[in-house]
């Protein structure tokens, strides 16, 4: 039963992420287009290594791909229906994926410094817009 729920959650995540992955941010380039497998690979890495939540389902927005580096935004939530306050448990963050090495900014006072180190300058406005949207 748990495996069916996991597959169902992953399937929903992939479908939602596919819709978000074609969104372009920053420099006005053509929208990012990933194959289903490429998108599933990114979502799997984010779910396994990026979020602080256990048993999370993540949606991914890809900002840009440069060679083997993928820049994007992930929004993850618990997959269990027993989560009492799911909104309070959302983990949303920018990420940089180099191959299979996922990095995200630290929370707190080093957040902005980490964003500046991890992301190209022209993507920082998109990250700030997402971050500002979370605070509302």
Secondary structure by P-SEA (a helix, b strand, c coil): caaaaaaaaaaaaaaaaaaaaacccccccccccccaaaaaaaaaaaacccccccbbbbbbbbccccccbbbbbbbbbbcccccccccccbbbbbbbbcccbbbbbbcccaaaaaaaacccccaaaaaaaaaaaaac
